[in-house]
């Protein structure tokens, strides 16, 4: 018997033609024509990073989440691609939702690289979105349109622990066992392979998205959006300081990293603020945390989801 995703706590492996993806739904039963909140995490990330936000959202909204191919509980494709594009991720999600029978409308929540994949999904299903929440999301201009991670940044960071170096370990608000699951997922060899493939496809994804000119077209019309800006430049500054203290990178690597950091805060603010141009109705919120707002300030993310939710159909 087919799974009904509109009520109850549901999870299942859904076969999408080549392999199966993990899909989960929770929260109140869905009323006719009501939206669901649909999560699109960042590069190399799983739904386990979002349990704190989900806890705060499910009292008022139906929540749907999934792990992308090669991540978390989802299977890897038989033919693993060298590069994964935002277009391919959006297409895979489209197949997943249609196969599972999770009907629109959707309120999209996206983080980091998910900002690119969510906008490609918006391109595929422009009339199925009732609103969007961007959580420190990347755009076609992020990192000046260059490949990520930049080689000199990787050289200075070396093998330092990102979670510890940025303060995420100390400041995240997940329960002990929830944080342990996140760490386990991050250490999965499949995770590393998938994240590398997503990084390989990053620059091309930006180029393809930029050509769609979604900002100029204001593709969301007057549907509500919220843009939450974290502080990714602060995370990078902390990793630079730790890398230098550890003796990582050449003098040239360090110089290039310093040059990158000088305008980083101002540029990041402009890139994030430009996302508001997708709609005539939105608001911009500044987080006090670093890039991983969902784990440090889950209540802020939930509040912005509620704000968009409350303005659906206004």
N, C-alpha and C positions, 0 to 999 in steps of 0.2 A: 504494500500500500504506500502511495506517495506521501512524503512528509508535508504537513501543512505548517507553513512558517509564520502564520499570522497570530498564533496564540501559544502560550506555554513556553517552557524552556526547551529549546530544540537545538540539536547539533547532529551533523551527519557528514560523511564523505560523499561528495557529489561528483560523478564521473562526467567529464566535459569533452569526451571523445578520444582523448589520448591518455589521460591520467585523471586522478581524483583530487579535488580540493576540499579542505575542511571549511564548512560553513556553520555558523551558529546564530541563533536568534533568541532574544530574551526581552523581558519587559511586559507591559500590559498588552492585552489582546488588541489587535489592530481593528479600528473601526472602518467601515466602508469609506474608501477614497482617502483615508488618512495616510500621511507619509510614514516612512520608516527612516530612522537615522542609520546611514550606511557609512561604515568606517573604511578609509583607505590609508593605511600606515605608510611610513617612510621607507627608504631603501634599506633592505636587509632586516626590517623590523617585523615583529609578529604582533598578533592581537593581545599577547600577554602583557605588553607595555600599557595597555589601556584599561585594565581591570578597575582602576580607581575611578576613571571617568565613567565607565559603564555603570558602576554602582550608583553614581549620582544621577545618571540620565534615565535609567530604567524605571524609576518611580513615575515618570511622566511621559515617556516615549518608548516606542518599540525600537530595539537596537539590533542591527544586523552587522555581522563582522565575518571576515574570512582571512585565511592565510594564503598568500600568493604561492605560486609554484615554487617548490624547493625551499620553502620556509615553514617553520612551525610544524603543524600536524598535516600539512598538505604534502602530496607526493611531488616528486620531481618529474619533469617530462622525460620520456624515454630518450629523446634526442636533446640533450642539454645545450642551449644556445650559448655562444661565446659572448654575445651582447643582448641585453634585454632592453627594449624601448618602452617608453611610456605608452605609445600606441598599442603595442602588443599586450601590455598589462590591462589597458582599458578594454581591449577586445576580448581578452580572457574573462574579465569580470562580466562583460555583457553576456557571454555564453553561459557563465555560471548562473547568473540571475535568471536567465530565460529557462535554462534547464531545470533549475530548482523550483521555478514558479514564484519567485519573489518579485511581485509586481511593483511598478512605480505607483505613486511618486516617491522620490528619495530626497532626503536632506543629507548632503554629503559632508562628512568631516574628514579632513585630510591633513597630513603632517609631512613636513620636509619634502622629500622627493615625491610624496603623494600629491603635492600641489600640482605637479606636472601630469601625473597619471589621472588625477581627478578632472583636470581640465580637458584631457583627451576623452575621458568618459562623458563629460559635458558635451563635447563635440559630437559624440556618437548619439547621445540621447538628450538633445537640447531642451526638449519640452517635458522631460520627466523629472527635472529638478525643481524643488520648491524653495531651495536656499542652500547656502554652503557656509561652512566654517573652516577657515584656513588657519592652521596652527603652525606658526613659524615655517610657512610653506616656501618652497623654492619656486622660482619663476624662470622664464626664458632668459632673464638677465643675471640670475644668480651666478656668483663667481666670475662675473664678466663674460659669461658664456663659454667658460673654459671647462676642460675635463676636471672631474672631481674624483678622488682627492688630487690636488696639485702636488707634483713630485717633491718639491722642496719642503712643503708642509709635512708630507709623509716622512721625509728624511729627518726632519727635526723632531717629530713626535716619536719616531722609532717604534719600539715595542712597549712604550708606556701605556698604562691602563687608562683608557679614555674616561671610564666611569669615575675612577678615583681622581684623576687629574682635573676634571671639570667640576668636581663637587657633587656629581650626580649620586654617587654611592651614599654620601652623607646626607643629602637633602631630599632624596626620593621618598614618597609617602606610601609606598606599597607595604603590605604586611610581609613579614620575614619570608614566609613560604612563597609568596607571590614574586618577590624580588629574586629568590633563588631560581624560580622557573625562568624568569627573564634572562638571568645569567647563563642558565643551562642552554637556552635557545641561542644565545649569542655565541656560545662555545661550540655549537654543532658544526662540524665540517661542511655540511650541506649549506648552512647559513653563509659561510665564508665564500663558497663557490657562487652562490646566487647573488650575494652582495657585490662580488667582483664583476659579474656579468651585468648587473644593473649600473655599476659605475662605468663600465665599458660603453654602455648605450646612452650615457647621460648627455653628452654634448650634442649628439645627433637628435636626441629627444627635444632638447631646447630649440634647435634649429627648425624642426618640423612644427613645433607648437608656435613659435614666433610667426611663421608664415600664415597662420590662421587668423592673426590680427584680432584676437578676441577682445582686447581692451578697446580698440578703435570701434568695434561693432557693438560694444556693451551687450554682450550676448545673453546676459541674465535679465536684461530689461530692468524691471523694478523689483525683482525678487530679492529678499533680504540676504545679505552676506555679512559675516563678521571676520575680521582679519586680526589674529592675535600675533603680535610680534614678540618673540623670545629674545634672547641675547646670545646668538651664536658667535659674534665677534669676541665676546668675553670668554666663551669657552675656548676659542682659538688662542686668545692671549694667555690664558692659564696653561694651555698645552705648550705654547711657545716657551714660557718661563720654565716649565718643568723639563722640557727638552734641552734647553740650554744648560740648566743645572745638571742634567745627566750627561752632558757632553755630546749630545747627538747633532748630526748634521755638519756640513762644512761651513766655513765663513760665508760663502756665497749663498748657501741654503738659508742661513739665518738672516742675511741681508734681505733676500727676496721675501722671506716671511715677514720681516719687520715692515717692508714697503707695502706688502699686502694689507697688513693690519692698520696702517695709518688712516686710510679712508674707509675702512671696512664698516664701521658703525653707521656712518652717514649713507653709504651706498646701500647697505642692507635695509635701512629705514625707507629709503626711496623705492627700492624694489618691492618691499612688502606693502607700502602704501599704494603703489600702483595697482595692486590687486583689486582695490575698491572700484576701479574703473570698469570692472565686469558688470556692475549694476549701478543704478541710480540711487539705491537705498542700501546703506551699510554703515558699519562703524569700525573704528580702528582702536585696538586695545593693546596696551604695552604690558607685557609680563615682567615680573621681577626675576624670573629664573633664566636659565640658559636655553639651549635649543630644545631640550626634552621637557617641554612644558607639561605634557600629559602625565608625567610621573612626579613632577615637583609641585605643580599647581593644578591638580585635577579639577578642583572646584571652580577655577577660572574658566577652564574649557567647558565644563558642564553649564556654567552660567551663560556662556555665549551660545551654546547649543539651545538653551532654553529661550534666549532672546530671539534667535532666528525662528525657533519653533512657534513662539507666540506671535510672530509676524507673518506666518504662512497665510496666504489668501487675503492679506489686508490690502 
